Amino acid sequence: MWLPAVAGWVTGHSGLPTVVDTSRARAYWLTRGTILITSTKLGAAAYVDDRAVHHAGDWTTTLAVLTRAIGLDPAAGAPTT
């Protein structure tokens, strides 16, 4: 399966540890500091892809859009009121 190759790429480019999970039973991923690699689309506040929060190659812009989309203050990283 291709998931281990994706996990290796993500770790190689981000430096973050990854976990490959092929279980379809998982609904959410709540572990901070580790990236889940799965072929199942889990529940999320937002998705970074070509149809939701678009990533055009600039992570600074993508993360700013994402933090606003889920109601976080991009400067403080805290929920807005």
VENUR-V786504 format. One record per pair of residues at least 12 apart in sequence whose ideal C-beta (glycine too) atoms are under 6 Angstrom apart, sorted by the first residue. I is the first residue (numbers start at 1). J is the second residue. Records with the same first field share a line. If there is no record, write none. Layout:
# VENUR-V786504
I=J ; J
This chain:
# VENUR-V786504
3=20 ; 37
4=20
6=37
7=20 ; 37
10=35
16=35
17=34
18=35 ; 37
19=34 ; 36
20=37
21=38
24=40
27=43
28=42 ; 43
29=42
45=70
46=66 ; 69 ; 70
53=65 ; 66 ; 69
